[in-house]
Each structure stands twice: as C-alpha cells, then as structure tokens.
C-alpha cells in the first residue's frame, strides 16, 4: 500500500468467528482482511511489545514508572482520537486484494524512517499489505481491537500497561 491511511475499522463476524479489518486509504482503495483469534493474539502481543519498548518508556529503571509512562502515553494518544466518526467506505473502492477478504496468516512489525510502527500483513500466499501507524494510531488501533475482541468473547487477556498500576509517589526529602 503506497497511499496514506485514511481510516480503519474492525467488525466481528459471529458466523465466521473472525474479525474483519477494513482499511481505506487516501487514494480511495479499500483492503479487507480477516483476522482469526490466533492472528489477533499474535498481533496484540507484537504491537503491545512495541508500546512497552518505546524509548520514552524503557528509559525509566522502575517497572512501575515504565507502566505509568506507557499508560500516560496511551491516555494522551486516545484523548486526541475522534472515536465518534463513522467509518466511510470509499464510494468507488478499488480493492487491490480482491472483493473478498483475505485471511491474514503472516505478520511482521517494523519501524519506518519516520519512527512509525509498520504492520506487514499477508496471507499464506499473495500480496502483503503494509500499514504505518503513528503513535496515536497505534494506541487507537490497540484500543479498538481490544473492544472488538471483548465483543467476540474470545477469552483473551488483553491487559494494557498501566491499567490498575498505582502511581509511585516519592515523598519530599528535608535536608
């Protein structure tokens, strides 16, 4: 995918017991990709690891502080996201992967020159799609994916760093 990301959406299909990942781009293309439970589990683990290994997080020695920083970064990103806007499928969509969704089988995460995380998703055979996620989009992606997985009732534990972590308070020292 060469064009920029315009929108994405997740839809759970009980009949398929899969999550449909719909991605539209600024050049009016739309990509339809099925995510299985196994794939979502792998995707979540790799993207969550990206969040936990962010330089602003790992520079802190204390695990509690790292979790707090990760939670702060997530909350800040989510506060900037407009979740009220509905997904707008392109009017005349070009579907480079075909009219029917592909089933995601392979995943690779990389970092591009702009320090964005890039998901490289591909079926067992066929074209790969690469989706670059800014920090805000990465957190939004994980947030929405977590919601759809809860709806799917897949019993996956998708805890995020900082949830329920007490804030470390260091008392002032008198000299």
Secondary structure, 3 states (H helix, E strand, C coil): CCCCEEEEEEEEECCCCEEEEEEEECCCEEEEEEECHHHHHHHHHHHHHHHHCCHHHHCCCCHHHHHHHHHHHHHHHHHCCCCCCCCCCCCCCECCCCCCCEECCEEEEEECCCCCEEEEEECCCCCEEEEEECHHHHHHHHHHHHHHHHHHCCCCCCCCCCCCCCCCCCCCCCC
